[in-house]
Amino acid sequence: MIIMSWNTQWCRGVDGRVDPARIVAEAKRIADFDVLCLQEIAANFPDPRLASSAGEDQFGALESLLPGYTAVPGIAVDHPGDHGTRRRFGNMILSRLPVRQTFSHRLPFPVDPGLKGMPRIAVEAIVGAPFGDVRIITTHLEYYSQKQRKSQVEALRDLYAEGHGHARDGAMTDTSGGPFHTFLRPAATLICGDFNLEPDDSLHARMKDPFRDGTPELRDAWETLHPGEPHPATFRIYEKTYPEEAELHCDFVFVNEPLQQRLRAVRVDGDTQAADHQPVIVTFA
C-alpha cells in the first residue's frame, strides 16, 4: 500500500499557475499511489481571494481526474460566495482501495485575539488495504496561532484514542444496513498532513506521547525508518517569501504499532514544483 500526502496550495505551482490536472499528473509520476491525501483544496475562491485561481471547484476536478478512486472531501471553510454560491476550502482523500466508512472531524478553533486563522478539519477514511483495514486521517493545522495548533494536536490525539477504543472494544450491534449499521473500526492508524510545526517543536513530541488508557503510541514514520537522520525539507524549498528564508520540515506521517511493523519506505519528493510543499510518500507491505 502506497500513500501520498501533499499540501497543494490550492493546486498552485511555484510558477503561479493553478492546475489540478498538473497536481494529478505529478502525483502519478512520483508514485503509483493507492491513497492520495491532499491539503489546501479550494472551490469558488477566484483571484484575488486565492492567487491565480479562477474559482474552479477543485474537489470536483480532482475526483473527475482520478476515475476509479473514491473521493472523500473534507470542508473546513464554508462561507457565502457571489450570487448565492458557497466558497469552500479544506482537505481531501482519494482512494482506489475500498472505502468502508468516512468521518469529518472538526478541529478546535479557540479564539486567539489579534491573529488571523481559519477553521480546520481532519478527514478520515477507513480503507481496505491488502493486509486489512486501515484508518487514514489527513489534516492541516493552524499556521498563525500556537494556541489553536496546540488544541488541534490534542484533538487529533483524542480522535485517535477514541477510534482505537472502538477497535479494541467495539462489537457488531446492528446489521440492518441503516444509519445504525455497525462498521467495526480497525486498530491500524495513519495520521498525515501539514502540521505547521518543526520536528523539534514540543507539539511534534506531544503527538508521540503515551496514552493513559493503553492506546498504542503514535510514531513518526520518518524517524521509525531513519533514526537519527534529519527530516527532509517539505516547504520553502523553491517558493520563498524572501531569498534567504529557511527551508521548513512541517509535513509528517504518524503511524501506530500495527503499521510500524509493515512500514517499508518513507521519502519526500524534493523535485516537483507543482505546489509550494513537497509530497511525502510512505509504503507498507
Secondary structure, DSSP 4 states (H G I P E B T S, - for coil): -EEEEEE-TTTB-TTS-B-HHHHHHHHHHH---SEEEEEEEEES--TTSSTT-----HHHHHHHHSTTSEEEEEEEEEEE-GGG-EEEEEEEEEESS-EEEEEEEEPP----TT------EEEEEEEEETTEEEEEEEEE--SS-HHHHHHHHHHHHHHHHHHHHHHHH------SSSTT---PPPS-EEEEEE-SS-TTSHHHHHHT---TT-PPPPEEHHHHHSTTSPPPP-BSSS--SSTTPPPB--EEEEE-HHHHTTEEEEEE--S--SSSB--EEEEE-
